[in-house]
Amino acid sequence: MTSGRNPARMIAGARILLELDESAGPASDRAVVADRIGVSEATVYLVAKRYTESVPRR
C-alpha cells in the first residue's frame, strides 16, 4: 500500500497547471499561484518547466 504522497503531488501539479492556464486570460504571478496552492514558488516553476518540456511544439 502507498502512503498517498504521489497522488497528492499529482493533484498539486494539476492545480498549478490550471492556475497557469492562459486560455481564459493572463495567469497570475508564480508567487500568487504558490500561495493559493500552498507550495513554494520553486515548485510552481519546476512544474511549469516540466510541462513545457514535455509538450510537443506546434
Backbone torsions as a table, in degrees:
resi	resn	phi	psi	omega
1	MET	NA	143.4	-179.3
2	THR	-94.1	163.0	-177.9
3	SER	-84.1	-10.2	179.3
4	GLY	91.5	4.4	-178.3
5	ARG	-70.1	-43.7	-179.0
6	ASN	-61.3	-46.8	176.7
7	PRO	-59.6	-36.9	178.8
8	ALA	-64.5	-38.9	177.0
9	ARG	-66.1	-40.0	179.5
10	MET	-63.2	-42.0	179.2
11	ILE	-65.6	-43.3	178.4
12	ALA	-62.0	-42.3	178.3
13	GLY	-62.5	-41.2	178.1
14	ALA	-64.8	-41.2	179.2
15	ARG	-64.9	-38.5	177.6
16	ILE	-62.1	-47.1	-178.9
17	LEU	-64.2	-37.0	176.6
18	LEU	-64.4	-40.3	178.4
19	GLU	-66.3	-31.8	-178.1
20	LEU	-88.2	-4.8	-179.3
21	ASP	-64.0	126.1	-177.5
22	GLU	-103.7	11.9	-178.8
23	SER	-69.2	-23.3	179.7
24	ALA	-106.2	7.5	-179.6
25	GLY	140.6	-179.0	-177.8
26	PRO	-66.3	144.8	179.4
27	ALA	-81.7	156.7	176.4
28	SER	-72.8	164.7	175.3
29	ASP	-64.1	157.5	179.5
30	ARG	-57.9	-39.1	-178.6
31	ALA	-63.0	-39.4	179.5
32	VAL	-67.9	-44.8	178.7
33	VAL	-61.0	-45.4	-179.7
34	ALA	-60.5	-42.1	-179.7
35	ASP	-66.4	-42.0	179.8
36	ARG	-61.9	-38.4	-173.8
37	ILE	-92.8	-22.3	179.3
38	GLY	87.1	35.4	176.8
39	VAL	-127.3	174.0	179.2
40	SER	-81.8	161.8	176.2
41	GLU	-63.0	-33.8	178.7
42	ALA	-62.8	-38.4	178.0
43	THR	-63.9	-43.1	178.0
44	VAL	-60.2	-45.1	179.5
45	TYR	-61.2	-47.0	-176.8
46	LEU	-66.8	-38.8	177.8
47	VAL	-64.7	-44.5	179.4
48	ALA	-64.1	-41.9	179.7
49	LYS	-63.6	-45.9	-179.8
50	ARG	-61.4	-40.0	179.8
51	TYR	-66.0	-46.8	-177.6
52	THR	-66.1	-29.7	177.4
53	GLU	-76.8	-22.7	-177.1
54	SER	-91.8	-17.8	-178.2
55	VAL	-86.7	127.6	178.3
56	PRO	-65.8	141.9	179.4
57	ARG	-78.6	148.8	-179.9
58	ARG	-101.9	NA	NA
